[in-house]
Amino acid sequence: MDASQNTNSAKKSGAKKWRSKLLKAFQIRPKTKEVLLEVMTEAEKNSLIGPESRLMMEGVLRISEMRASDIMVAAPRIDMIDIEMAQDELFHQVIDIGHSRYPVFEGNRENILGVLHSKDLLKLQRAPEFHIKGLLRNILYVPESKNLVDLLRDFKKSRNHLALVVDEFGRIAGLVTLEDVLEEIVGEIEDEFDTETHSNDIYALADKSYRIAGNCPIDEINKAFEVNLGQDHEEAFDTIGGMIAHTIGHVPQKGETITIEGLRFEVMHAKSGAVKWFRLRL
């Protein structure tokens, strides 16, 4: 047996040893979470699992200790639709905000009728006389204490991707989505509104305002609107999101506004500790 064969044999032997140890850790209940994490780290070092697999496994362990209240969007920040909203206003709101699902209320925000899927609005275009109430789907309600593993199971069973979180008095405390839970396992999931390119960072909206990506370069805004943002700051900022967060003193929340150089920025969508989209009014 030559040297290369000896090396391969040793690698296989080592891999077999750690595979056995990893399987044993899952078959026999570990005494502590730390022990299980240590086994997974060693398994990665020995190339039994990749770094992404280890991070996902750690994410599964993490959500087993988390509750719906840990990741929900607080009630005041939930984007909802009023059942009495005019059709034109409804279409503009759905397009401007860009969510795929919206809770729909009647009278007050506690009186939820159901969930509207954005794609179902195509039916209204084909049959304008059709009332939005006929498009609504059932909504899932969960308590603040709902464990995220159990919540995943509820999402799968009910085939819902969105749930309203209620407090001990039955009031709406927040909203949580399937994507929110999955992101705790796999990290942030980028969608069509989470672009990393700078070619489509500025969108003109129907009401003559603009949607600006949080990571839009300040130079691009200055060029588009003939302003000089950032000139008066001692620190150098690359993106509009960074400059606004510094000016306000914290990561802006949905609905917060700030006016700079005559430009009024309003937070449209914030996610994972960062602003994804601002609305700009001139």
C-alpha positions as CSV (number, residue, x, y, z in Angstrom):
1,M,0.0,0.0,0.0
2,D,1.5,3.4,-1.1
3,A,1.5,6.6,0.9
4,S,-1.6,8.0,-0.9
5,Q,-3.6,4.9,-0.1
6,N,-2.5,5.1,3.6
7,T,-3.7,8.7,3.7
8,N,-7.0,7.9,2.2
9,S,-7.5,5.0,4.5
10,A,-6.7,7.3,7.5
11,K,-9.2,9.9,6.3
12,K,-12.0,7.3,5.9
13,S,-11.2,5.9,9.3
14,G,-11.4,9.4,10.8
15,A,-14.6,10.2,9.0
16,K,-16.2,7.0,10.1
17,K,-15.2,7.7,13.7
18,W,-16.8,11.2,13.7
19,R,-19.8,10.0,11.8
20,S,-20.4,7.4,14.5
21,K,-19.9,10.0,17.2
22,L,-22.4,12.4,15.5
23,L,-25.0,9.7,15.1
24,K,-24.6,8.7,18.7
25,A,-25.1,12.3,19.8
26,F,-28.5,12.4,18.0
27,Q,-29.6,8.9,19.0
28,I,-28.8,9.4,22.7
29,R,-30.1,12.5,24.3
30,P,-27.1,14.8,25.0
31,K,-26.8,16.0,28.5
32,T,-26.3,19.6,27.4
33,K,-26.8,21.7,24.4
34,E,-23.2,22.7,24.5
35,V,-22.1,19.1,24.1
36,L,-24.2,18.7,21.0
37,L,-22.8,22.0,19.6
38,E,-19.3,20.7,20.3
39,V,-20.0,17.5,18.4
40,M,-21.3,19.4,15.4
41,T,-18.2,21.7,15.4
42,E,-15.9,18.7,15.4
43,A,-17.9,17.1,12.7
44,E,-17.4,20.2,10.5
45,K,-13.7,20.2,11.3
46,N,-13.5,16.6,10.1
47,S,-15.5,17.4,6.9
48,L,-18.5,15.3,7.9
49,I,-20.8,18.3,7.5
50,G,-20.2,21.6,5.7
51,P,-20.2,25.0,7.5
52,E,-23.7,25.8,6.1
53,S,-25.1,22.6,7.4
54,R,-23.6,23.2,10.8
55,L,-25.1,26.8,10.9
56,M,-28.5,25.4,9.9
57,M,-28.4,22.8,12.6
58,E,-27.5,25.4,15.1
59,G,-30.4,27.5,13.9
60,V,-32.8,24.6,14.5
61,L,-31.5,24.3,18.1
62,R,-31.9,28.1,18.5
63,I,-35.5,28.2,17.4
64,S,-36.3,25.4,19.8
65,E,-35.8,27.9,22.5
66,M,-37.5,30.9,20.9
67,R,-41.1,32.1,20.9
68,A,-43.3,33.9,18.4
69,S,-42.9,37.1,20.4
70,D,-39.1,37.0,19.9
71,I,-39.3,37.6,16.1
72,M,-42.8,39.1,15.5
73,V,-43.4,42.5,13.9
74,A,-45.1,44.6,16.6
75,A,-48.8,45.4,16.0
76,P,-48.3,49.2,15.3
77,R,-45.9,48.3,12.5
78,I,-48.1,45.8,10.7
79,D,-49.1,46.7,7.2
80,M,-52.9,46.1,7.0
81,I,-55.6,46.8,4.5
82,D,-58.9,48.4,5.3
83,I,-61.8,46.5,3.7
84,E,-63.4,49.9,2.8
85,M,-60.3,51.1,1.0
86,A,-61.0,52.3,-2.6
87,Q,-59.7,50.0,-5.2
88,D,-57.1,52.4,-6.7
89,E,-55.8,53.1,-3.2
90,L,-55.6,49.4,-2.5
91,F,-53.6,48.7,-5.6
92,H,-51.2,51.6,-4.9
93,Q,-50.6,50.4,-1.3
94,V,-49.9,46.8,-2.3
95,I,-47.6,47.9,-5.1
96,D,-45.7,50.5,-3.0
97,I,-45.2,48.3,0.1
98,G,-44.5,45.1,-1.8
99,H,-45.7,42.4,0.6
100,S,-47.2,39.2,-0.7
101,R,-49.9,39.0,2.0
102,Y,-51.8,41.5,4.1
103,P,-54.2,41.2,7.0
104,V,-57.5,42.9,6.2
105,F,-59.6,44.6,8.8
106,E,-63.0,46.2,9.1
107,G,-63.7,49.2,11.3
108,N,-60.6,48.8,13.5
109,R,-57.3,47.0,13.3
110,E,-58.4,44.4,15.9
111,N,-61.3,43.3,13.7
112,I,-59.4,41.1,11.2
113,L,-61.5,39.5,8.5
114,G,-58.8,37.5,6.8
115,V,-55.6,37.6,4.7
116,L,-55.4,39.0,1.2
117,H,-52.8,37.6,-1.2
118,S,-51.4,40.1,-3.6
119,K,-51.7,37.8,-6.5
120,D,-55.4,37.5,-5.9
121,L,-55.8,41.1,-6.9
122,L,-55.4,40.1,-10.5
123,K,-58.9,38.7,-10.2
124,L,-60.2,42.2,-9.4
125,Q,-58.6,43.5,-12.5
126,R,-60.5,41.0,-14.6
127,A,-63.7,41.5,-12.6
128,P,-63.8,44.9,-11.0
129,E,-67.3,44.3,-9.6
130,F,-66.0,41.4,-7.5
131,H,-65.7,42.4,-3.8
132,I,-62.4,42.1,-2.0
133,K,-64.1,40.2,0.8
134,G,-64.5,37.2,-1.6
135,L,-60.7,37.0,-2.0
136,L,-59.9,36.7,1.7
137,R,-58.3,33.6,3.2
138,N,-58.4,32.3,6.7
139,I,-55.8,33.7,9.1
140,L,-53.8,31.8,11.7
141,Y,-53.7,33.1,15.3
142,V,-51.0,32.0,17.7
143,P,-50.1,33.1,21.3
144,E,-47.0,35.1,22.1
145,S,-45.6,32.1,23.9
146,K,-45.8,29.9,20.8
147,N,-42.6,27.9,20.3
148,L,-41.1,28.5,16.8
149,V,-40.7,24.7,16.2
150,D,-44.4,24.3,16.9
151,L,-45.2,27.3,14.8
152,L,-43.4,25.8,11.8
153,R,-45.6,22.7,12.3
154,D,-48.7,24.9,12.4
155,F,-47.7,26.7,9.2
156,K,-47.3,23.4,7.5
157,K,-50.5,21.9,8.7
158,S,-52.6,25.0,8.0
159,R,-50.8,25.8,4.7
160,N,-50.5,29.4,6.0
161,H,-47.4,31.6,5.6
162,L,-48.6,34.3,8.0
163,A,-49.9,34.3,11.5
164,L,-51.1,37.0,13.9
165,V,-49.7,36.9,17.4
166,V,-52.1,37.6,20.2
167,D,-51.4,38.5,23.8
168,E,-53.0,37.0,26.9
169,F,-56.0,39.3,26.5
170,G,-56.6,38.2,22.9
171,R,-55.4,41.5,21.4
172,I,-53.1,41.6,18.4
173,A,-49.6,41.9,19.6
174,G,-47.8,41.3,16.3
175,L,-47.3,39.4,13.1
176,V,-44.9,36.6,12.2
177,T,-44.4,34.9,8.8
178,L,-43.0,31.5,7.7
179,E,-40.1,33.4,6.2
180,D,-39.3,35.0,9.6
181,V,-38.9,31.6,11.2
182,L,-36.9,30.1,8.3
183,E,-34.5,33.0,8.4
184,E,-33.6,32.1,12.0
185,I,-32.4,28.8,10.6
186,V,-30.8,29.6,7.2
187,G,-30.1,33.3,7.5
188,E,-31.8,36.2,5.7
189,I,-33.7,35.1,2.6
190,E,-33.4,37.7,-0.2
191,D,-36.4,38.3,-2.3
192,E,-37.3,40.6,-5.3
193,F,-37.4,43.5,-2.9
194,D,-34.0,42.8,-1.4
195,T,-31.8,43.6,-4.4
196,E,-28.0,44.1,-3.9
197,T,-27.6,45.8,-7.2
198,H,-27.6,49.6,-7.5
199,S,-29.1,49.8,-11.0
200,N,-32.7,49.6,-9.6
201,D,-32.4,51.3,-6.3
202,I,-34.7,54.2,-7.2
203,Y,-38.3,53.6,-8.3
204,A,-40.9,56.2,-9.3
205,L,-44.3,55.5,-7.6
206,A,-47.8,56.3,-8.8
207,D,-48.3,59.1,-6.3
208,K,-45.2,60.9,-7.5
209,S,-43.0,59.8,-4.6
210,Y,-40.1,57.4,-4.9
211,R,-39.0,54.1,-3.4
212,I,-35.4,54.2,-2.4
213,A,-33.4,51.1,-1.4
214,G,-31.7,51.4,2.0
215,N,-28.4,50.4,0.5
216,C,-28.7,52.9,-2.4
217,P,-25.4,54.8,-2.7
218,I,-25.7,58.5,-1.7
219,D,-23.9,59.5,-4.9
220,E,-26.7,57.9,-6.9
221,I,-29.4,59.9,-5.0
222,N,-27.4,63.1,-5.4
223,K,-27.2,62.6,-9.1
224,A,-30.8,61.6,-9.5
225,F,-32.3,64.5,-7.5
226,E,-29.5,67.1,-8.0
227,V,-28.8,67.4,-4.2
228,N,-25.7,67.2,-2.1
229,L,-26.5,64.7,0.6
230,G,-23.7,63.9,3.0
231,Q,-21.7,67.1,2.3
232,D,-22.2,68.5,5.8
233,H,-21.3,65.3,7.6
234,E,-17.8,64.9,9.0
235,E,-18.1,61.1,8.6
236,A,-18.2,59.6,5.1
237,F,-21.3,57.5,4.4
238,D,-21.7,55.2,1.4
239,T,-25.4,54.4,1.6
240,I,-28.5,56.4,2.4
241,G,-29.5,53.9,5.1
242,G,-26.2,54.4,6.9
243,M,-26.4,58.1,6.8
244,I,-30.0,58.3,8.0
245,A,-29.3,55.8,10.9
246,H,-26.4,57.9,12.0
247,T,-28.4,61.1,11.8
248,I,-31.4,59.7,13.8
249,G,-29.1,57.9,16.2
250,H,-30.6,54.4,15.8
251,V,-31.8,52.0,13.2
252,P,-35.0,53.6,11.9
253,Q,-38.3,51.7,12.4
254,K,-41.2,51.5,10.0
255,G,-43.1,54.8,9.7
256,E,-40.2,57.0,11.0
257,T,-39.5,60.0,8.9
258,I,-36.6,62.4,8.5
259,T,-36.1,65.4,6.2
260,I,-32.6,66.0,4.8
261,E,-31.7,68.7,2.3
262,G,-35.5,69.2,1.6
263,L,-35.9,65.4,0.9
264,R,-38.4,63.7,3.2
265,F,-37.5,60.0,3.8
266,E,-40.0,57.7,5.4
267,V,-39.2,54.1,6.3
268,M,-41.4,51.7,4.3
269,H,-39.8,48.4,5.1
270,A,-37.3,47.4,7.7
271,K,-36.0,43.9,8.2
272,S,-33.3,42.1,10.2
273,G,-32.0,45.3,11.8
274,A,-31.7,47.3,8.6
275,V,-34.0,49.5,6.4
276,K,-34.7,47.8,3.1
277,W,-36.8,50.6,1.5
278,F,-37.5,54.3,2.1
279,R,-40.2,56.4,0.6
280,L,-38.9,59.7,-0.7
281,R,-41.1,62.7,-1.1
282,L,-39.6,65.8,-2.8
